[in-house]
Amino acid sequence: MTVPVRVSVVTSVFDPRLGELVACLGSVDAQADVEWEHIVVDDASTNPAIRDVLRARRSARRTVIERPVNGGIVAATNDAIARASGEFVALLDHDDVLTPNALSTMMRAVDDHPDIVTR
């Protein structure tokens, strides 16, 4: 029996539409059959409602980091990756959604290729 690996989904956030952000977060929550964590970095969004949504969606599986100043998508993504603990990292834009089987499909592809090296 193999030990399940963890996928770290990382999302940089800067002033998305609230509905799109909620859909993005919900699509990660809906992932089944995979061990995952979600690292979300708010890159100093100007809309306070963004941070309210993110704070309300913190969980044991979702870490929210709040940057005090905007550093751009590269800085925010680097902060998220630095916090990630998974063997694999999946990048997810704040206005995108995952299909319910996205991470399990990814992990099946990894299982089909045992020569893949994890970090």
C-alpha positions in Angstrom: 0.0 0.0 0.0 1.4 3.4 -0.9 1.4 6.4 1.3 -0.9 9.1 0.0 1.0 12.2 -1.2 -0.3 15.7 -0.6 -1.0 18.3 -3.2 -0.4 21.9 -2.3 -2.8 24.1 -4.3 -1.5 27.6 -4.2 -3.5 30.7 -5.1 -2.4 34.3 -5.3 -5.2 36.7 -4.7 -5.5 40.4 -5.7 -8.9 42.0 -6.0 -10.9 39.3 -7.8 -14.6 39.5 -8.2 -16.1 38.1 -5.0 -18.2 35.5 -6.8 -15.2 34.2 -8.7 -13.1 33.9 -5.5 -15.9 32.0 -3.7 -16.2 29.6 -6.7 -12.5 29.1 -6.7 -12.3 28.3 -3.0 -15.4 26.0 -3.3 -13.8 24.1 -6.2 -10.8 23.2 -4.0 -13.0 22.2 -1.1 -14.9 19.8 -3.5 -11.7 17.8 -4.3 -12.2 14.2 -3.4 -10.0 11.2 -3.0 -6.8 13.3 -2.7 -4.9 14.7 0.3 -4.6 18.4 -0.3 -3.9 21.7 1.3 -4.8 25.1 -0.1 -2.3 28.0 0.5 -4.0 31.3 -0.4 -2.0 34.6 -0.4 -3.9 37.8 -0.4 -1.5 40.3 -2.1 -3.0 43.4 -0.3 -6.3 43.5 -2.0 -7.9 46.9 -1.9 -11.4 45.5 -1.4 -11.8 44.6 2.4 -14.5 42.1 1.5 -11.8 39.9 -0.1 -10.0 39.5 3.2 -13.3 38.9 5.0 -14.1 36.0 2.6 -10.7 34.5 2.9 -10.7 34.8 6.7 -14.1 33.1 6.8 -12.8 30.2 4.7 -9.7 29.4 6.7 -9.6 25.8 7.8 -7.4 23.0 8.8 -6.7 22.5 5.1 -6.6 26.1 4.0 -4.0 28.6 5.1 -4.5 32.3 4.3 -1.6 34.6 4.3 -2.2 38.3 4.2 0.6 40.4 2.6 0.7 44.0 4.1 1.8 45.5 0.7 1.3 44.4 -2.9 4.3 42.6 -4.2 2.8 41.3 -7.4 1.8 37.8 -8.4 5.4 36.4 -8.4 6.0 37.6 -4.8 2.6 36.3 -3.6 3.1 32.9 -5.4 6.6 32.6 -3.9 5.1 33.2 -0.4 2.5 30.5 -1.0 5.0 28.0 -2.4 7.4 28.6 0.6 4.5 27.7 2.9 3.4 24.6 0.9 4.1 21.2 2.5 2.9 18.9 -0.3 5.0 16.7 -2.5 3.3 18.4 -5.6 2.2 22.0 -6.2 -0.7 23.0 -8.3 -1.1 26.7 -9.3 -4.7 28.0 -9.3 -5.6 31.5 -10.3 -8.1 33.3 -8.0 -10.7 33.5 -10.7 -10.4 29.8 -11.9 -12.1 26.7 -10.7 -11.1 23.0 -10.6 -13.4 20.3 -11.7 -14.2 18.0 -8.8 -11.8 15.3 -10.0 -8.9 17.6 -11.1 -6.5 16.6 -8.3 -7.4 12.9 -8.4 -6.8 12.9 -12.2 -3.4 14.6 -11.7 -2.5 12.0 -9.0 -3.5 9.1 -11.2 -1.2 10.5 -13.9 1.6 10.6 -11.3 0.8 7.0 -10.2 1.1 5.9 -13.9 4.6 7.3 -14.1 6.6 6.1 -11.1 9.7 7.7 -12.5 8.4 11.2 -11.4 10.5 12.6 -8.7 8.8 14.6 -5.8 10.4 17.4 -4.1 
